[in-house]
Amino acid sequence: MQSFLRKYATPLTTGLFFVSSVSGVALFFHWMPGMFHSMHIWLSMVLLLPFFLHLWRNWSQFLIYFRNRNFFLPFAVSILAAVAFMMTTGHKGGNPAARIFPLLTHATIDELAPLFHVSPEQLTARITHKGYQVTSTGETLEEIADAAKKQSSELLMDIMSRQEHPGGTPHQH
């Protein structure tokens, strides 16, 4: 085990820290979040194993930090920064898009049409153009999607897409 720790703990920690840093910076700047989000989460979790192996391998040297007062101030600042972020951003319910999708998919065509800057009839045409059956403008997207055996979020994304709609004009966000 010691041989494994000597050979791989520090290189794995360094490599995964690099990957986590690059993906974290990409996420911070909203650059290709679909590609980086899962990678960042999973590989940051994987980083914990080599980190603990590295810590185990270097435990005696690590204990020296506790004898030095300079360790406690940066450690305390790190913990306080984490608490400040949790108190100001973490408790508000997460991703707003995840909260708004159910609101939109439970709305009727009559209620949604103004959000798309179209009449209920134009929105109905857009939905039927996407291959869904609409019986009235009082139906919700969830009801329409259920009848088509599809997810209501998929229908919402279909009508929000920039593809051609009836009348030949692309939908603008």
Order of alpha helices (4+ residues) and beta strands (2+ residues): alpha-alpha-alpha-alpha-alpha-alpha-alpha-alpha-alpha
